[in-house]
């Protein structure tokens, strides 16, 4: 089964080897027909600690690293 890859904005890098990534998705509401934005925060493992708050990163599913972390940072897309 392929691992999911998401792209989002780093909102916190205060924890050691962990970043919190805000991923936003857009979809059309089934009844209203409007475009709706929903966002969710993911804790991702950042071994090297390269990602800083405000960066755009790609995260990938992985085995559970801790209670909250089941994602890992693949690459930094932009600042």
C-alpha positions in Angstrom: 0.0 0.0 0.0 1.5 3.4 -1.0 2.2 5.9 1.7 0.3 9.1 1.7 2.2 12.3 1.1 0.8 15.7 2.2 2.1 19.3 1.9 1.6 21.9 4.6 2.9 24.8 6.6 5.1 24.3 9.7 3.4 26.1 12.6 5.6 25.0 15.4 9.2 23.6 15.7 9.6 24.0 19.5 9.8 20.2 20.2 13.0 18.2 19.7 13.0 16.4 16.3 9.3 17.2 15.9 7.4 19.8 13.8 3.7 20.5 13.8 2.4 20.9 10.2 -0.9 22.5 9.3 -2.3 20.8 6.2 -5.2 22.5 4.4 -7.6 20.7 2.0 -10.2 22.3 -0.2 -13.4 20.7 -1.5 -16.8 21.6 -2.9 -19.6 21.4 -0.4 -22.1 18.8 -1.6 -25.2 20.9 -1.0 -24.1 24.5 -1.1 -21.7 24.1 -4.0 -19.2 26.5 -2.3 -15.5 25.8 -2.0 -14.8 24.9 1.7 -11.4 25.0 3.4 -10.6 22.5 6.2 -7.3 22.2 8.0 -5.7 19.7 10.3 -2.5 19.6 12.2 -0.1 16.7 12.1 2.9 16.0 14.3 5.8 15.0 12.0 9.2 13.5 12.8 12.1 15.8 11.7 15.3 13.9 12.5 17.7 16.6 11.3 15.7 19.5 12.6 15.9 21.5 9.4 12.3 22.6 9.1 11.5 25.9 10.9 8.2 27.7 11.6 6.8 29.2 8.4 8.4 26.7 6.0 6.4 24.6 3.6 7.2 20.9 3.8 6.1 17.6 2.5 5.3 14.9 5.0 4.9 11.1 4.5 3.1 8.4 6.5 5.4 6.2 8.5 5.3 3.7 11.4 4.4 5.2 14.8 7.4 7.0 16.2 5.5 8.1 19.4 2.0 8.6 20.6 1.2 11.5 18.2 3.9 11.1 15.5 3.0 8.8 12.6 4.4 11.2 9.9 7.9 12.1 8.8 9.3 15.1 7.0 10.3 14.2 3.5 11.6 17.5 2.1 11.4 21.3 2.6 9.6 22.8 -0.3 10.0 26.6 0.5 10.4 29.1 3.2 
